[in-house]
Amino acid sequence: MDYSSLLGPDRYDLAVTLAKQYHLDPSQVLFGYLQVVSQVTGGPNAAQADLHEPQVRAAINQEFDHFLKQRH
């Protein structure tokens, strides 16, 4: 699943949906996503990390999916 809309204007709606699905609070979903984005893009290649780049998005989605499933 592509979770990148958690950075867009409809982020709260998706956060509420995911929160219900994974028994979390919407704020935990949003904060968790920001943490994952920071971890993936904050490494030594951060200057080249582009959130629109398919590889970066895939890495973020994979890590966030793992984050959600850990909490479930």
C-alpha positions in Angstrom: 0.0 0.0 0.0 1.2 3.5 -0.7 0.9 5.6 2.5 2.3 8.8 1.0 -1.1 10.5 1.3 -0.3 10.7 5.0 1.7 13.8 4.0 -1.2 15.3 2.0 -4.3 17.2 2.7 -6.4 14.0 3.3 -3.9 12.6 5.9 -6.3 12.6 8.8 -8.9 10.5 7.0 -6.3 7.9 6.1 -4.9 8.1 9.6 -8.3 7.4 11.2 -8.9 4.4 8.8 -5.5 2.9 9.6 -5.9 3.7 13.4 -9.2 1.7 13.4 -7.6 -1.2 11.5 -4.6 -1.5 13.7 -6.2 -0.4 17.0 -4.1 2.7 17.3 -4.9 6.4 17.8 -4.7 8.6 14.6 -1.9 10.6 16.2 0.1 7.5 16.6 -0.3 6.7 12.9 0.7 10.2 11.8 3.7 10.4 14.2 4.8 6.9 13.3 4.7 7.8 9.6 6.8 10.9 10.2 9.3 8.9 12.2 9.6 6.4 9.3 10.0 9.1 6.7 12.7 10.7 8.9 14.5 7.4 9.3 14.5 6.5 5.6 15.4 10.0 4.4 17.7 11.0 7.2 20.6 8.8 6.4 23.9 9.7 4.7 22.2 10.0 1.3 19.5 12.4 2.7 20.4 15.2 0.2 19.5 12.9 -2.6 16.3 11.4 -1.0 13.3 12.5 -2.9 9.9 11.5 -1.6 8.6 11.3 -5.1 11.3 8.8 -6.1 9.7 5.3 -6.4 12.6 3.6 -4.5 12.3 6.1 -1.6 8.5 5.7 -1.5 8.8 2.0 -1.6 11.3 2.0 1.3 9.0 4.3 3.3 5.9 2.2 2.6 7.7 -1.0 3.5 9.0 0.4 6.8 5.7 1.9 7.7 3.9 -1.3 7.0 6.3 -3.0 9.3 5.7 -0.3 11.9 1.9 -0.8 11.7 2.1 -4.6 11.9 4.4 -4.4 15.0 1.8 -2.3 16.8 -1.1 -4.6 15.8 
